Amino acid sequence: MWKNTPSSYGFINKLLHWISALIIIGLFILGYWMVGLDYYSEWYQKAPHIHQSVGFLLIVMTAFRLVWKRMETPLTDIETHSALVKKSAKAAHNVLYLLIALLMLSGYLIPTSDGRAIEIFNWFEIPALGKLFENQEDIAGLVHEYLAYSLIAIAFLHALAAIKHHIIDKDDTLNRMIK
């Protein structure tokens, strides 16, 4: 139940997957909303603090997830999946993890360019490296925005593929993650 079997993800993997999905969607919505805030909004300081703190927790959870994945029993391939489907699924998962890491890096570079640390829920601080290149906050902000849109697009395709496998192919791809 807690760990994978050859035919299904264990509870821990399922929990990490669905919490990550909810956090990613929530961070995207929050980020989209907060860039429109003006200086006089009561959320002008609060929203970025929440966004940065939850984003940091996501990267910690993602790192744990990758370590857990290496310790887990791998699932057997579904026999009806072609080699292309298997390679595409692996590539999509790797791209999702890469985008999360790059989002964290670009997100870190935005507020720390002036030398201030990032406070994580007022529990602790992540020290700043300061300005590493000219216009760091603007360039990192633009990269962060495009990466966020890319992550949401790939996650959407990931969800569509799972639904397609469930409804059209009638295989256990989705069931492995929900049952």
Contacts in CASP RR format, 6 or more apart in sequence:
PFRMAT RR
TARGET T0000
AUTHOR 0000-0000-0000
METHOD contacts of the structure
MODEL  1
MWKNTPSSYGFINKLLHWISALIIIGLFILGYWMVGLDYYSEWYQKAPHI
HQSVGFLLIVMTAFRLVWKRMETPLTDIETHSALVKKSAKAAHNVLYLLI
ALLMLSGYLIPTSDGRAIEIFNWFEIPALGKLFENQEDIAGLVHEYLAYS
LIAIAFLHALAAIKHHIIDKDDTLNRMIK
1 10 0 8 1.000
1 11 0 8 1.000
2 10 0 8 1.000
2 11 0 8 1.000
2 12 0 8 1.000
3 10 0 8 1.000
3 12 0 8 1.000
3 72 0 8 1.000
3 73 0 8 1.000
4 10 0 8 1.000
4 13 0 8 1.000
4 72 0 8 1.000
4 73 0 8 1.000
4 74 0 8 1.000
4 75 0 8 1.000
5 73 0 8 1.000
5 75 0 8 1.000
6 73 0 8 1.000
6 74 0 8 1.000
6 75 0 8 1.000
6 76 0 8 1.000
7 75 0 8 1.000
7 76 0 8 1.000
7 172 0 8 1.000
7 176 0 8 1.000
8 75 0 8 1.000
8 175 0 8 1.000
8 176 0 8 1.000
8 179 0 8 1.000
9 17 0 8 1.000
9 75 0 8 1.000
9 176 0 8 1.000
9 177 0 8 1.000
10 72 0 8 1.000
12 68 0 8 1.000
13 65 0 8 1.000
13 68 0 8 1.000
13 69 0 8 1.000
13 72 0 8 1.000
14 177 0 8 1.000
14 178 0 8 1.000
16 61 0 8 1.000
16 64 0 8 1.000
16 65 0 8 1.000
16 68 0 8 1.000
17 177 0 8 1.000
19 61 0 8 1.000
20 58 0 8 1.000
20 61 0 8 1.000
20 62 0 8 1.000
20 65 0 8 1.000
21 155 0 8 1.000
23 54 0 8 1.000
23 55 0 8 1.000
23 57 0 8 1.000
23 58 0 8 1.000
23 61 0 8 1.000
24 58 0 8 1.000
24 100 0 8 1.000
24 151 0 8 1.000
24 152 0 8 1.000
24 155 0 8 1.000
25 152 0 8 1.000
25 155 0 8 1.000
27 51 0 8 1.000
27 54 0 8 1.000
27 55 0 8 1.000
27 58 0 8 1.000
27 148 0 8 1.000
28 148 0 8 1.000
28 151 0 8 1.000
28 152 0 8 1.000
30 47 0 8 1.000
30 50 0 8 1.000
30 51 0 8 1.000
30 54 0 8 1.000
31 47 0 8 1.000
31 51 0 8 1.000
31 148 0 8 1.000
33 47 0 8 1.000
34 43 0 8 1.000
34 47 0 8 1.000
34 48 0 8 1.000
34 51 0 8 1.000
35 145 0 8 1.000
37 43 0 8 1.000
37 44 0 8 1.000
37 47 0 8 1.000
38 44 0 8 1.000
48 111 0 8 1.000
49 119 0 8 1.000
52 107 0 8 1.000
52 111 0 8 1.000
52 118 0 8 1.000
52 119 0 8 1.000
52 120 0 8 1.000
53 119 0 8 1.000
53 120 0 8 1.000
53 121 0 8 1.000
55 104 0 8 1.000
56 104 0 8 1.000
56 118 0 8 1.000
56 120 0 8 1.000
56 126 0 8 1.000
57 120 0 8 1.000
58 100 0 8 1.000
58 104 0 8 1.000
59 100 0 8 1.000
59 101 0 8 1.000
59 104 0 8 1.000
62 97 0 8 1.000
62 100 0 8 1.000
62 101 0 8 1.000
66 97 0 8 1.000
75 176 0 8 1.000
77 86 0 8 1.000
78 171 0 8 1.000
78 172 0 8 1.000
78 173 0 8 1.000
80 169 0 8 1.000
80 171 0 8 1.000
81 89 0 8 1.000
81 171 0 8 1.000
81 173 0 8 1.000
89 161 0 8 1.000
92 154 0 8 1.000
92 157 0 8 1.000
92 158 0 8 1.000
92 161 0 8 1.000
93 158 0 8 1.000
95 154 0 8 1.000
96 151 0 8 1.000
96 154 0 8 1.000
96 155 0 8 1.000
96 158 0 8 1.000
99 147 0 8 1.000
99 150 0 8 1.000
99 151 0 8 1.000
99 154 0 8 1.000
100 151 0 8 1.000
102 143 0 8 1.000
102 147 0 8 1.000
103 144 0 8 1.000
103 147 0 8 1.000
103 148 0 8 1.000
103 151 0 8 1.000
106 140 0 8 1.000
106 141 0 8 1.000
106 143 0 8 1.000
106 144 0 8 1.000
106 147 0 8 1.000
107 140 0 8 1.000
107 141 0 8 1.000
107 144 0 8 1.000
108 118 0 8 1.000
108 126 0 8 1.000
109 132 0 8 1.000
109 136 0 8 1.000
109 137 0 8 1.000
109 140 0 8 1.000
109 141 0 8 1.000
110 136 0 8 1.000
110 137 0 8 1.000
110 140 0 8 1.000
110 141 0 8 1.000
110 144 0 8 1.000
111 118 0 8 1.000
111 137 0 8 1.000
112 118 0 8 1.000
112 126 0 8 1.000
112 128 0 8 1.000
112 129 0 8 1.000
112 130 0 8 1.000
113 128 0 8 1.000
113 130 0 8 1.000
113 131 0 8 1.000
113 132 0 8 1.000
113 136 0 8 1.000
113 137 0 8 1.000
113 140 0 8 1.000
114 128 0 8 1.000
114 130 0 8 1.000
114 131 0 8 1.000
114 137 0 8 1.000
115 128 0 8 1.000
115 129 0 8 1.000
115 130 0 8 1.000
115 131 0 8 1.000
116 128 0 8 1.000
117 125 0 8 1.000
117 126 0 8 1.000
117 127 0 8 1.000
117 128 0 8 1.000
118 125 0 8 1.000
118 126 0 8 1.000
118 128 0 8 1.000
119 125 0 8 1.000
120 126 0 8 1.000
130 136 0 8 1.000
133 139 0 8 1.000
161 173 0 8 1.000
162 173 0 8 1.000
162 174 0 8 1.000
162 177 0 8 1.000
163 174 0 8 1.000
165 171 0 8 1.000
165 173 0 8 1.000
165 174 0 8 1.000
166 173 0 8 1.000
166 174 0 8 1.000
166 175 0 8 1.000
END
